[in-house]
Amino acid sequence: MAKNRISNLEYSKEVMKRFLHPKNMGVIKNADAIGQVINPICKDTMKVYLKIDKKNKGKGIGKSIIKDVKFQTIGCAAAISSSDVACELVKGKTLSQAKKISKKDILKKLGGLPPQKIHCSLLGEDAIKKAIENYKKG
C-alpha cells in the first residue's frame, strides 16, 4: 500500500485524500442533532451535525434515518480524515445502526492509521453517539 508522509508519520492514500478533500465537512443549519467531543489525548475537537428523516420517529428511535451529516474538526490529518469517514459510514443508516459504527470500521475504511494516531479514530465514533444521545433527549 502506498504511503504518504506528513512530518514523521506515514498515512494511507485514503487518509490523505480525505484530509485534503473531505466530502462531508461543513455545517447543517437547523440540524436535528449535534454532537461535540474533545479528544482527551491530543485535544482535537469534532462537531457533527445530523439531519434526520423523522417520518419513522413514532416507530422507535431505531427506525429514524440519517439523511445528511456534516462535521467540523479542528485537528490533524488523522482526525479530519477519521471524521469524514465516520460521516460517510452513518449517512443513510438508522440511528441504531449508526450507534454501532466503531473505530474499527473507521480504521478499516481509512486503510489504517499510524499507531500513535489511532486515538483520532475515536472522534467520529464518539461524536456520532453524542449527537444521537442529544437527539433522544430532545
Secondary structure, 3 states (H helix, E strand, C coil): CCEEEECCEEEEHHHHHHHHCCCCECCCCCCCEEEEEECCCCCCEEEEEEEEEHHHHHHCHHHCEEEEEEEEEECCHHHHHHHHHHHHHHCCCEHHHHCCCCHHHHHHHHCCCCHHHHHHHHHHHHHHHHHHHHHHHC
